[in-house]
């Protein structure tokens, strides 16, 4: 992950752990319900703009 963040950091972005709760929407059919138990325990990452430094 450090290598990927170093590459994306050249363009001012970084991958960070997404800690937002997983929506529990059982009314929407995604076609992947058999894999829902895997998604609950897999870390998710989001791409965000790096904060500006004061150098």
Steps between C-alpha positions, in 0.01 A plus 500: 500500500792734565620457141155579361469804729845618391394482135165673555671749732685641200162624377378620842279205594515214750311180577360492855294248693126560457337476842146591395248233594397255231138565402270215596260533209336162449234646268745574219602197292867517405539147370782431747314407817703182531809717556352737760668313785840570340436872458422547869857402598699640207669837550382767258714788377406833346707743294519849647691820436802538727481780754716802416816538704615834642863488380 
